Amino acid sequence: MAFWQSRRRVATRQFDLGKPWRRYWKISTRLQFTFRTKSKVRYIVLHATTNTVRDCIPEARGDHDSYTLFPDRDLPNGYELRLEGYRAAWHKSLTRIQDLVRALHAPVVDKVSELVNKSYIDILPGLPYTELPVISVSTYGASSSLPDEIASQLEGRNDDALFGDVNGGHLVTHILPSDCPNVPSTMKTLVTGFITKYEQELGSGKRKAGDSVSTMDLSLLQAWFDALLRVRDGNENEIRLVIVLHDFEQFEPLILQDLFEICSLAIPRLPLVFVLLSASSLSPSHIHMSYPRRILSLLQIRTCVFPWSIDVLHEILLKTFFDVDFEPELMIGPVQLDFLVDFFERHSVSLDSLVSILQLAYMKHFEEPLTVFLQNEQLGSSDTGNSVLGEPASFGFLEALFTRLHNTQDTGNRKEWLNASIDGLLSTVRTARETFQSRVRLLRVALQMILLIRTFLISEGYKVEATLPELMCGALRGRIQNVTKYLCIMVKKLRNEQITRLLPELRNFFVSLPDNVREAEKAISSRIDTAFSVRDDEVPAVAGLLSEWLLAYFEERIISLEDTALWDIWYTGSTPFPGDLLNPSIRASILAGLLRPQEFSTSVATNRRSAHNTGDDGEDEDDSLVHMPDTTILFQRYLESGKMINVYDWFESFAVVLEEQRRHIQGTQIRNLPDRNGRPPTPRTPRTPQTPSRHGRGGKGRQRKERDSDDSSEQQAEEDTEENWRLKIQARFIRALHELDYVGFIRHTGRRADHVMRTAFDAPISE
């Protein structure tokens, strides 16, 4: 039974060993039959107690095991189905988050566009010279899409523009810190950035090598701009040349000082406008701290700040996962919410980090084989679901699903579940999905009501200690009774005029709900309508009744989502968040990569697997260093040494492993080399030299000379081969030594030139 249970990705079924499979039989001592067909090699393993057999295909089994963590209870193509479900679920949530982020960016984008349009127009009178417009934008906490949104707004692009027509807006070019090593390169990047981007609009060809104007001269940009205005038939007072400087803090201040000074000489004929994207906050501003007053006097600086706060994160989470008008395919649990809030408060406040963390949570969730039912229990169609689940390789998946459903049913239905059909099983999954979605939908409504009452009480001067993340996590766990009781008590103590202001807000909230939700909340909605229509003298009594109604409503709606059947398909629950993948330990990762490279490199794992299949008898290939990379071999010898390492001894121990590796490769090539008939080669017996003929003089001497010449040439070739091999070993040793030196595992000492010192002593020995 142990061997039977240890087989991976197999399906139990009755197998008929008929004529189609009767090919080249061979039986081994492990009750394993091997036979060949025209296409594949199959293995039939007999059960220890019954006459059933297990059938598996090694090629498919290897691919299947490499993509799943639970091969015993996964579908044959489960990873493909889960990947499709992940893409659909993540695309829906990502689209929602991007829409919310664009709404948060909109005030900043509109303000930058307004300042660019007003440049060279809104000028203070009496200035001795024209100031160079500079707009400093603080992107602290914003998404990486903010620069693209600003450029799109300035160029007049929108999603409905046909073929990306941008002829009606400003001209925008982008400059990165890597493009500005010196002043000439910076000027060339600025000039050619506009000309190259908009050269199709002018229809001009390449410049000739003998042109008198250099590409770093602003006169070339002036001539090109004048030609563009003639083509567009536009007014020079309406078009601006906008230069967007990304990562402004990384630019060399001396180079930008010269750039600002040169550009200030070309305005206002060239309507240049600089947009500085700064990652730091604007208090104090980086430009005021790093640039002298002489340069600042040439600039007209305006600032735009992205209004980041922790409330931005709360708003995105609330409108993505707890909005009554939006239903995500996958609901995240309280563990993920706690990690998000803690990560933003401690480490990063970027909206890109929010997207990365949520995407990682989605990917982690789809490791569970049952998540193939996330969107559709039919796996795409009814025929597909029945065909996939009806395969023998899917019986392990069906067994796991039966077990989950049986645990949620009464013990009296045990025989009924054992005899259930696949259609009945899929119908149960569909019912579980509808139940879960209905419970989540009503939970969102209850949480929104709690937030509405909480906001009203805060506006009236009452103190509510529960924060928004605590309310969201408590609602998901079903442990929010203390907060709801406190809110209901406060509602009961409200004055008449306060009750008259609260009831319209509650009534309008239920009126704005979707139709399917409003029908489910008809009972509490009718009670609020009754309380809203009472007379003024009855308001004190209504306050007490409203408090009782709300308390009973919250106790009914806010329950743990993990109490539903198959909840882990549509809900992450209390699954721990893989924080090590987001913020890994560098030292532990390096040690793990050196000790177990097969877990990080596909080529190493493939070599070890093939060596295990074709390994020699008596040699454990899994624990050998023969198939490891050079750095791993050298690091293993590093762990076996003392504090001081003799480099020559280290090299010799390294060479011993490479010699064994060389012999193994040569032996494998000889074994795999077929003859003309496709059979392995047989060792040839050396031919006995013939007796020299008695006829003819000098025959024996000529044979001796030829034999001596052949032996000398072969010996010379072998010496050259060995010398090249020795040089190759030295080169591989030096390369691996440099890698360990670069990582910091060795330290050179001046006391002994041929010794190095270890820097890591507590590294675990690989198993």
Secondary structure, 3 states (H helix, E strand, C coil): CHHHHHCCCCEEECCCCCHHHCCCCEECCCCEEEEECCCCEEEEEECCCCCCEEEECHHHHHHHHHHCCCHHHCCCCHHHHHHHHHHHHHHHHHHHHHHHHHHHHHHHHHHHHHHHHHCCCCCCCCCCCCCEEEEEEECCCCCCCHHHHHHHHHHCCCCCCHHHCCCCCCEEEEECHHHCCCHHHHHHHHHHHHHHHCHHHHCCCCCCCCCCCCCCCHHHHHHHHHHHHHHHCCCCCCCCEEEEECCHHHCCHHHHHHHHHHHHCCCCCCCEEEEEEECCCCCCCHHHHHCCHHHHCCEEEEEEECCCCHHHHHHHHHHHHCCCCCCCCCECCHHHHHHHHHHHHHCCCCHHHHHHHHHHHHHHHCCCHHHHHCCCCCCCCHHHHHHHHCCHHHHHHHHHHHHHHHHCCCHHHHHHHHCCCHHHHHHHHHHHHHHHHHHHHHHHHHHHHHHHHHHHHHHCCCCCCCCHHHHHHHHHHCCCHHHHHHHHHHHHCCCHHHHHHHHHHHHHHHHCCCHHHHHHCHHHHHHHHHHHCCCHHHHHHHHHHHHHHHHHHHHHHCCCHHHCCCHHHCECCCCCCCHHHHCCCHHHHHHHHHHCHHHCCHHHHHHHHHHHHCCCCCCCHHHCCCCCCHHHHHHHHHHCCCCEEEHHHHHHHHHHHHHHHHHHHHHHHHHHCCCCCCCCCCCCCCCCCCCCCCCCCCHHHHHHHHHHHHHHHHHHHHHHHHHHHHHHHHHHHHHHHHHHHHHCCEEECCCCCCEEEECCCCCCCCC
